[in-house]
């Protein structure tokens, strides 16, 4: 990691993720940013896009240290928390608060295209709490996910600038969804009872390859 410039690292992806992007901000840079105005309020620490990401999945029994947003723009997958198992379809967004135990994965037959980021900051918990209350659950359907994906793309580009200025731009771009999200008409929460146990889950726990993030 380049701790001198604080450049976000562009991590290499497996062949099945060809065409995707993933950026990880070095943790020393994250710690410094959280002690500065603007970036301490809402900071993206990891972000990317996975295209038709076969075999993508993640299990975090203790939750993550950051809040996580996943936006599915193609294909499908699933997410599981203590509240149950939920299908994730094209146009769905998943919001996972920091510390919530969870597991998610792409469909075996129709793997998702996923835009995503991890965020922290003094405003993050309040924003996540308000979004979850408005949506009624961790999974909600967006009538048009393109504007949200576009904002995540701007975050990726901002962090890819690789400077403190890039972090500031990414933080400022990330704040915009608060206004946009209010204009999404009546997001619907999904019931955990609508999804049967995923046949791939047992295989994953028996050692089927998983790809992080």
Number of C-alpha atoms within 10 A of each C-alpha: 14 13 12 9 12 22 22 28 17 15 11 12 15 10 9 14 19 13 11 19 18 21 23 22 23 18 14 13 21 19 11 13 21 17 12 10 9 17 23 20 19 23 26 27 23 22 26 24 24 23 21 23 27 21 21 23 20 17 19 13 12 11 17 17 13 22 22 20 20 22 29 27 23 17 20 24 27 21 22 17 18 9 12 14 22 24 21 27 22 18 18 24 23 21 20 23 23 19 14 17 16 21 18 21 26 24 24 16 10 15 22 28 24 27 25 24 25 22 22 21 20 14 13 20 17 11 14 19 13 13 18 19 11 16 18 15 19 22 27 24 23 22 13 13 17 13 13 20 19 12 18 25 19 16 26 25 16 22 29 20 15 17 17 18 12 20 28 22 19 27 24 17 16 20 17 12 14 12 9 11 15 12 10 13 11 13 20 16 16 20 15 17 12 11 14 10 12 16 10 14 14 11 11 16 11 8 8 12 12 15 15 10 16
